[in-house]
Protein backbone atom coordinates (compact mmCIF):
# COMPACT_ATOMS: atom_id res chain seq x y z
CA UNK A 1 0.00 0.00 0.00
CA UNK A 2 1.38 3.39 -1.01
CA UNK A 3 0.36 6.48 0.91
CA UNK A 4 0.68 10.09 -0.16
CA UNK A 5 2.97 12.63 1.45
CA UNK A 6 -0.13 14.35 2.86
CA UNK A 7 -1.22 11.11 4.54
CA UNK A 8 2.23 10.54 6.03
CA UNK A 9 2.21 14.14 7.26
CA UNK A 10 -1.17 13.62 8.92
CA UNK A 11 0.24 10.55 10.70
CA UNK A 12 3.27 12.55 11.83
CA UNK A 13 1.14 15.41 13.18
CA UNK A 14 -1.21 13.09 15.01
CA UNK A 15 1.69 11.10 16.44
CA UNK A 16 3.20 14.30 17.86
CA UNK A 17 -0.12 15.44 19.37
CA UNK A 18 -0.75 12.14 21.11
CA UNK A 19 2.80 11.18 22.09
CA UNK A 20 3.01 14.18 24.40
CA UNK A 21 -0.11 13.02 26.24
CA UNK A 22 0.24 9.26 26.50
CA UNK A 23 3.24 9.43 28.84
CA UNK A 24 1.03 11.15 31.40
CA UNK A 25 -2.30 9.52 30.74
CA UNK A 26 -1.94 6.02 29.28
CA UNK A 27 -1.94 2.86 31.39
CA UNK A 28 1.26 0.88 31.96
CA UNK A 29 0.31 -1.91 29.53
CA UNK A 30 -0.11 0.56 26.69
CA UNK A 31 3.19 2.30 27.41
CA UNK A 32 5.05 -1.02 27.60
CA UNK A 33 3.52 -2.09 24.29
CA UNK A 34 4.19 1.32 22.73
CA UNK A 35 7.90 1.07 23.59
CA UNK A 36 8.12 -2.51 22.33
CA UNK A 37 6.28 -1.83 19.07
CA UNK A 38 8.52 1.14 18.26
CA UNK A 39 6.26 2.60 15.58
CA UNK A 40 7.62 5.07 13.09
CA UNK A 41 6.85 8.65 14.05
CA UNK A 42 7.34 10.16 10.62
CA UNK A 43 5.43 7.84 8.32
CA UNK A 44 2.59 5.35 8.41
CA UNK A 45 4.14 2.05 9.49
CA UNK A 46 4.34 -0.88 7.10
CA UNK A 47 2.17 -3.87 7.92
CA UNK A 48 5.14 -6.26 7.73
CA UNK A 49 7.01 -4.16 10.26
CA UNK A 50 4.08 -4.23 12.70
CA UNK A 51 3.49 -7.96 12.31
CA UNK A 52 7.17 -8.78 12.73
CA UNK A 53 6.80 -7.56 16.31
CA UNK A 54 3.16 -8.32 17.16
CA UNK A 55 2.85 -11.91 15.94
CA UNK A 56 5.86 -13.23 17.89
CA UNK A 57 4.63 -11.38 21.00
CA UNK A 58 1.00 -12.54 21.12
CA UNK A 59 0.14 -14.57 18.00
CA UNK A 60 -2.08 -11.79 16.60
CA UNK A 61 -1.80 -10.64 13.00
CA UNK A 62 -2.67 -7.23 11.65
CA UNK A 63 -4.63 -7.37 8.39
CA UNK A 64 -5.29 -4.33 6.24
CA UNK A 65 -8.69 -3.86 4.65
CA UNK A 66 -10.15 -1.31 2.24
CA UNK A 67 -13.54 -1.61 3.98
CA UNK A 68 -14.26 1.28 6.34
CA UNK A 69 -17.31 -0.11 8.10
CA UNK A 70 -18.74 -3.56 8.26
CA UNK A 71 -20.99 -5.64 10.41
CA UNK A 72 -19.82 -7.07 13.66
CA UNK A 73 -20.18 -10.72 12.61
CA UNK A 74 -17.50 -10.33 9.96
CA UNK A 75 -15.32 -8.40 12.38
CA UNK A 76 -15.56 -11.04 15.11
CA UNK A 77 -15.04 -13.88 12.64
CA UNK A 78 -11.68 -12.27 11.92
CA UNK A 79 -11.08 -11.66 15.61
CA UNK A 80 -11.63 -15.36 16.31
CA UNK A 81 -8.61 -16.04 14.08
CA UNK A 82 -6.57 -13.39 15.94
CA UNK A 83 -6.77 -11.09 12.94
CA UNK A 84 -6.90 -7.43 13.83
CA UNK A 85 -8.25 -5.39 10.93
CA UNK A 86 -6.96 -1.93 10.18
CA UNK A 87 -8.37 0.41 7.58
CA UNK A 88 -6.60 2.07 4.67
CA UNK A 89 -8.28 5.34 5.46
CA UNK A 90 -6.64 8.11 7.47
CA UNK A 91 -8.56 11.18 8.65
CA UNK A 92 -8.37 14.59 6.96
CA UNK A 93 -6.06 17.22 8.42
CA UNK A 94 -9.07 19.20 9.68
CA UNK A 95 -10.07 16.22 11.87
CA UNK A 96 -6.81 15.87 13.75
CA UNK A 97 -8.37 16.16 17.19
CA UNK A 98 -11.42 13.97 16.73
CA UNK A 99 -12.95 11.79 14.06
CA UNK A 100 -16.17 9.86 14.57
CA UNK A 101 -15.03 7.32 12.00
CA UNK A 102 -12.21 5.12 13.27
CA UNK A 103 -9.28 5.51 10.90
CA UNK A 104 -5.91 3.81 10.59
CA UNK A 105 -4.37 6.17 13.12
CA UNK A 106 -6.89 5.00 15.69
CA UNK A 107 -6.40 1.37 14.69
CA UNK A 108 -2.60 1.46 14.73
CA UNK A 109 -1.69 4.04 17.36
CA UNK A 110 -4.62 3.29 19.68
CA UNK A 111 -4.85 -0.48 19.52
CA UNK A 112 -1.67 -2.09 18.28
CA UNK A 113 0.68 -1.33 21.19
CA UNK A 114 -1.71 -3.39 23.34
CA UNK A 115 -1.32 -6.39 21.02
CA UNK A 116 2.30 -6.61 22.16
CA UNK A 117 1.07 -7.53 25.65
CA UNK A 118 -0.09 -11.15 26.26
CA UNK A 119 -2.42 -10.25 29.18
CA UNK A 120 -4.16 -7.70 26.99
CA UNK A 121 -4.41 -10.11 24.06
CA UNK A 122 -6.14 -12.58 26.37
CA UNK A 123 -8.72 -9.91 27.17
CA UNK A 124 -9.45 -9.32 23.47
CA UNK A 125 -9.66 -13.07 22.90
CA UNK A 126 -12.68 -13.30 25.20
CA UNK A 127 -14.89 -11.34 22.83
CA UNK A 128 -15.17 -13.33 19.60
CA UNK A 129 -16.32 -16.71 21.02
CA UNK A 130 -18.94 -14.95 23.15
CA UNK A 131 -20.15 -12.74 20.31
CA UNK A 132 -20.36 -15.49 17.71
CA UNK A 133 -22.53 -17.73 19.86
CA UNK A 134 -24.76 -14.96 21.26
CA UNK A 135 -28.23 -13.99 20.06
CA UNK A 136 -28.78 -10.54 18.54
CA UNK A 137 -29.80 -8.79 21.76
CA UNK A 138 -26.77 -10.15 23.60
CA UNK A 139 -24.53 -9.15 20.70
CA UNK A 140 -25.59 -5.56 21.20
CA UNK A 141 -24.61 -5.88 24.84
CA UNK A 142 -21.21 -7.31 23.89
CA UNK A 143 -20.61 -4.38 21.53
CA UNK A 144 -21.31 -2.02 24.42
CA UNK A 145 -18.94 -3.97 26.66
CA UNK A 146 -16.18 -3.70 24.05
CA UNK A 147 -16.92 0.00 23.65
CA UNK A 148 -16.63 0.78 27.36
CA UNK A 149 -13.56 -1.43 27.94
CA UNK A 150 -11.06 -1.82 25.11
CA UNK A 151 -12.29 1.29 23.24
CA UNK A 152 -12.99 3.74 26.06
CA UNK A 153 -12.19 2.03 29.36
CA UNK A 154 -10.29 3.59 32.23
CA UNK A 155 -8.03 1.84 34.68
CA UNK A 156 -6.67 2.65 38.14
CA UNK A 157 -2.94 2.58 38.69
CA UNK A 158 -1.57 3.23 42.18
CA UNK A 159 -4.59 5.38 42.93
CA UNK A 160 -4.36 7.37 39.71
CA UNK A 161 -6.83 7.33 36.85
CA UNK A 162 -5.22 6.11 33.60
CA UNK A 163 -6.53 5.34 30.13
CA UNK A 164 -7.04 1.84 28.77
CA UNK A 165 -9.30 2.60 25.80
CA UNK A 166 -7.83 2.89 22.31
CA UNK A 167 -10.50 5.42 21.32
CA UNK A 168 -9.24 7.82 23.97
CA UNK A 169 -5.57 7.11 23.32
CA UNK A 170 -6.00 8.18 19.69
CA UNK A 171 -8.08 11.34 20.27
CA UNK A 172 -6.35 14.35 21.79
CA UNK A 173 -9.54 16.29 22.36
CA UNK A 174 -11.46 13.49 24.06
CA UNK A 175 -8.42 12.47 26.11
CA UNK A 176 -8.02 16.04 27.41
CA UNK A 177 -11.71 16.21 28.22
CA UNK A 178 -11.67 12.97 30.20
CA UNK A 179 -8.43 13.66 32.05
CA UNK A 180 -9.57 17.13 33.10
CA UNK A 181 -12.42 15.47 34.98
CA UNK A 182 -15.26 16.60 32.72
CA UNK A 183 -16.71 13.12 32.28
CA UNK A 184 -18.29 11.10 35.10
CA UNK A 185 -16.47 7.80 35.60
CA UNK A 186 -18.23 4.90 37.33
CA UNK A 187 -16.99 1.46 38.43
CA UNK A 188 -16.99 -1.04 35.56
CA UNK A 189 -19.49 -3.86 35.87
CA UNK A 190 -20.98 -5.60 32.87
CA UNK A 191 -24.53 -5.26 34.16
CA UNK A 192 -24.17 -1.47 34.45
CA UNK A 193 -22.27 -1.00 31.22
CA UNK A 194 -24.84 -2.75 29.02
CA UNK A 195 -27.40 -0.13 30.00
CA UNK A 196 -25.39 2.54 28.13
CA UNK A 197 -25.49 2.87 24.36
CA UNK A 198 -22.28 3.55 22.44
CA UNK A 199 -21.60 7.22 21.79
CA UNK A 200 -20.31 7.10 18.24
CA UNK A 201 -21.01 10.60 16.92
CA UNK A 202 -20.07 12.67 19.94
CA UNK A 203 -17.83 12.49 22.99
CA UNK A 204 -18.77 9.96 25.64
CA UNK A 205 -20.85 11.36 28.49
CA UNK A 206 -20.02 8.51 30.87
CA UNK A 207 -17.06 6.17 31.20
CA UNK A 208 -16.16 3.23 33.41
CA UNK A 209 -13.07 2.25 35.40
CA UNK A 210 -11.72 -1.04 36.76
CA UNK A 211 -8.83 -1.62 39.13
CA UNK A 212 -6.64 -3.41 36.61
CA UNK A 213 -6.64 -5.50 33.46
CA UNK A 214 -7.41 -8.64 35.45
CA UNK A 215 -10.56 -7.03 36.86
CA UNK A 216 -11.80 -6.32 33.32
CA UNK A 217 -10.91 -9.87 32.33
CA UNK A 218 -12.69 -11.44 35.30
CA UNK A 219 -15.90 -9.44 34.94
CA UNK A 220 -16.14 -9.91 31.17
CA UNK A 221 -15.41 -13.63 31.43
CA UNK A 222 -18.07 -14.04 34.11
CA UNK A 223 -20.63 -12.30 31.88
CA UNK A 224 -19.59 -14.12 28.69
CA UNK A 225 -19.52 -17.56 30.34
CA UNK A 226 -23.24 -17.19 31.08
CA UNK A 227 -24.15 -16.58 27.41
CA UNK A 228 -25.91 -19.62 25.95
CA UNK A 229 -25.45 -20.90 22.41
CA UNK A 230 -27.28 -18.99 19.69
CA UNK A 231 -30.61 -20.67 18.93
CA UNK A 232 -31.91 -18.65 15.97
CA UNK A 233 -30.68 -18.63 12.37
CA UNK A 234 -26.97 -19.26 11.85
CA UNK A 235 -24.84 -16.37 10.62
CA UNK A 236 -24.29 -15.98 6.88
CA UNK A 237 -20.88 -17.15 5.66
CA UNK A 238 -18.06 -14.62 6.00
CA UNK A 239 -17.45 -12.39 2.98
CA UNK A 240 -14.30 -12.82 1.01
CA UNK A 241 -13.09 -9.21 1.54
CA UNK A 242 -12.19 -8.58 5.15
CA UNK A 243 -14.41 -6.03 6.89
CA UNK A 244 -13.32 -2.92 8.74
CA UNK A 245 -15.03 -3.04 12.10
CA UNK A 246 -18.36 -3.54 13.83
FE1 LIG B 1 -11.11 0.77 18.00
Boltz pocket constraint, residues with backbone or C-beta under 6 A from the ligand:
constraints:
  - pocket:
      binder: B
      contacts: [[A, 102], [A, 106], [A, 107], [A, 111], [A, 151], [A, 166], [A, 167]]
      max_distance: 6.0
